[in-house]
Amino acid sequence: MNQLKENFLIDPDSIFLNHGSYGACPRPVFQEYQRWQRLLEEQPVHFFTDTVYHALKESREALGEFVGCDEDELLFFQNPTTAISNILYNLELNNNDEILMTDHEYGALIRAWGEMGKRTGANIVQQNIPLGLTYEEDFVDNFWKGVTKNTKVIFISHITSPTALVFPLKKIIQRAKDKGILTIVDGAHVPGQIDLNIQELDCDFYTGALHKWLCAPKGTSYLFVKREHHGWMRPLIYSWGKQGADPGPTEFLQDFQWQGTRDMSAFLTIPKAIEFFYETIHPLRLECRQITLEAFTKFQDVIGTDPISTGIGWLGQMVSHPLPNDIHNDIKSILLDEYKIEIPIFEWKDQKLIRISIQVYNDRKDVESLMIALESIK
Ligand SMILES: Cc1ncc(COP(=O)(O)O)c(C=O)c1O
């Protein structure tokens, strides 16, 4: 077993190849989480009227440095769904508007946009991004074919969920800016998996999950809101705002931060999670990528189906690969029950995809065990 697995709380007996879904929290970060929770319970009043605001600021500062933006452009949310929903309800959409996304977006958020479409009459367009991705230019051109004079918003993943592809977004965001189209990036899988500089990317909104590849405790995500939009973004939940104890620095932050009494301890662990990341994860990230690329090739050898991209340049620490149509229906539970392998299988556009994640607690033996299992199941 990879010795680093002992640093995490996941079951040492399982072959855990699904970091992508919910992440896994390392012991030191989890201890920090519990330390904040104890501090809260020891003196709840002082904690909620004073301590928490200073600690939140430190967390925002550390996160701002990590993702490349100012601390007062960041709002903490429990997950990307609530972060994106907060934008959705602020957009004044009507039946002339179009929302453009790819056909690789996360299902729950397609649903959220779809509901907003039903309410407002706005048209939700899922642009086809054909598989077998090769050149960045083709990807950008294919996506841009979906833009019309009515496109009001582009909503796009930075790393996709079912297909695990790293989408090159820079040019799309530049073109959108030239046309006055708002850009909302779903970077749920990005912080910790690939480098990120939001200011360089220059999008309007960017959400990321911190419990996935940054390995923070569950329920830690953020929303970046470009400063020029602070004037019209309102919280879904109004509470005390500037009349409360939050010292600021801005009314925008005060409006979003206090949403009634809740446990914000997980948000306060971000400096520790970043420290753990630089000490333990970052030095091994290239090795994890290398193992991911090896898995990309092995999937082709063992399963025999075509890959969905050319690999390098499109992958971080995850790869999705198509399973044959006649694969055993219970493949997920067979892998789990008989081989103790935790790995997701997605139904995506009439095909099944198996998605492997490689984190520092994995090693080549884990990939080998998966390939042996797949060989015997197919
Ligand atoms: C690409 C992507 N976006 C958004 C989400 C939403 O996460 P949640 O359900 O925690 O809000 C996920 C979750 O895995 C995801 O993979």
Ligand as a Chemical Component Dictionary entry (heavy atoms), coordinates in Angstrom:
data_LIG
# 
_chem_comp.id                   LIG 
_chem_comp.type                 NON-POLYMER 
_chem_comp.pdbx_formal_charge   0 
_chem_comp.three_letter_code    LIG 
# 
loop_
_chem_comp_atom.comp_id 
_chem_comp_atom.atom_id 
_chem_comp_atom.alt_atom_id 
_chem_comp_atom.type_symbol 
_chem_comp_atom.charge 
_chem_comp_atom.model_Cartn_x 
_chem_comp_atom.model_Cartn_y 
_chem_comp_atom.model_Cartn_z 
_chem_comp_atom.pdbx_ordinal 
LIG C1 C1 C 0 -18.130 19.585 -12.847 1  
LIG C2 C2 C 0 -18.936 19.630 -11.580 2  
LIG N1 N1 N 0 -19.660 20.711 -11.335 3  
LIG C3 C3 C 0 -20.410 20.837 -10.240 4  
LIG C4 C4 C 0 -20.473 19.832 -9.316  5  
LIG C5 C5 C 0 -21.409 20.050 -8.174  6  
LIG O1 O1 O 0 -21.052 19.630 -6.969  7  
LIG P1 P1 P 0 -22.126 19.638 -5.800  8  
LIG O2 O2 O 0 -23.158 18.599 -6.100  9  
LIG O3 O3 O 0 -21.309 19.307 -4.611  10 
LIG O4 O4 O 0 -22.724 21.005 -5.751  11 
LIG C6 C6 C 0 -19.722 18.658 -9.511  12 
LIG C7 C7 C 0 -19.730 17.566 -8.538  13 
LIG O5 O5 O 0 -19.064 16.584 -8.622  14 
LIG C8 C8 C 0 -18.953 18.556 -10.679 15 
LIG O6 O6 O 0 -18.241 17.455 -10.961 16 
# 
loop_
_chem_comp_bond.comp_id 
_chem_comp_bond.atom_id_1 
_chem_comp_bond.atom_id_2 
_chem_comp_bond.value_order 
_chem_comp_bond.pdbx_ordinal 
LIG C1 C2 SING 1  
LIG C2 N1 SING 2  
LIG C2 C8 DOUB 3  
LIG N1 C3 DOUB 4  
LIG C3 C4 SING 5  
LIG C4 C5 SING 6  
LIG C4 C6 DOUB 7  
LIG C5 O1 SING 8  
LIG O1 P1 SING 9  
LIG P1 O2 DOUB 10 
LIG P1 O3 SING 11 
LIG P1 O4 SING 12 
LIG C6 C7 SING 13 
LIG C6 C8 SING 14 
LIG C7 O5 DOUB 15 
LIG C8 O6 SING 16 
# 
